[in-house]
Amino acid sequence: MLPADDFNPKPGIPVALQPGLRLLLAPNPSPMTYLGTNTYLLGTSDLAVIDPGPLSDSHMQAILDALQPGQKISHIVVTHSHLDHSPLAAPLSERTGAPIYAFGGPQAGRSAIMSQLAEQGLAGGGEGIDSEFRLDIELADGDRIEGNGWGLEVIHTPGHLGNHIALAWGDVCFTADHVMGWASSLVSPPDGDLTDFMKACHRLRARDWSVFHAGHGAPITDPSGRLDWLIHHRLEREAQILDALAERPGTARDLAQRIYVETPPALLPAAERNVFAHLVDLTGKDRVAPRGALSVQTSFHRIS
């Protein structure tokens, strides 16, 4: 397995992670995707392509070129419908005949409160929804996807996106964008729901894993340690927000400016979304309350 410090795959060049599993890096590096999206090829004869990635002719060709004699693509599994993970699924399916598996369409799994915010006009931020995404076979939590010599268990992990899933392959887990080693996951309402995100973190933490293979970045060889850090990181941010509200009420923007004092101005809109995700979660816990309708512009005050 690649040590994290040495993780620097070249786009389009397959990297063997362990027997029956290879990684292909898509050519889409950015501040949101790190080196690019990790596409995984699972199997030795009939292959599952996990997260085919963004629309890219070169990445499509790299996936096809990675097929060895006697191999074919039998399954295309999409962990969630963000533009850096799912758009290549349709053309790859047309080319290979493999069906597309996913939890559901772009709005599937969205919580009631996030549906309400979306109906009120709150638009998502971050990586962008693949609004054209279509699937052939709809998955549910606990389903199994079986191929020749391999099997995957579907674990619904909403939070980063409502239709986000992780995939268990024995004690190996493909965590996509829920747990990554290079950064904490983006949770931006109404696409992301922090309450769901934290529940999914605790659910993954309750199981024993040997390694996480994320949607971006290196293999995570201390899965429980990474989850503990991620949970602690969110709880620290929650405490900062509650402390700030103990001083005086504030909007998500005001709180972001007070808490993210060393953040460059260009990144403050993302910080504002992150704070709002926490405010929605804290409202549901009866720790804070909006002074008016629940929205990014509303001022919040602490109640416990």
Secondary structure, DSSP 8 states (H G I E B T S, - for coil): ---GGG----TT--EEEETTEEEEE-S--BTTTBT--EEEEE-SSEEEEE---SS-HHHHHHHHHT--TT-EEEEEE-S--BTTTSTTHHHHHHHH---EEES-STTTT--HHHHHHHHTT----SS-B-TT---SEE--TT-EEEETTEEEEEEE-TTSSTT-EEEEETTEEEEETTS-SSS-----TTT--HHHHHHHHHHHHTS--SEEEESSSS-BS-HHHHHHHHHHHHHHHHHHHHHHHHH--B-HHHHHHHH-TTS-GGGHHHHHHHHHHHHHHHHHTTSEEESSSSSTTS-EEE--
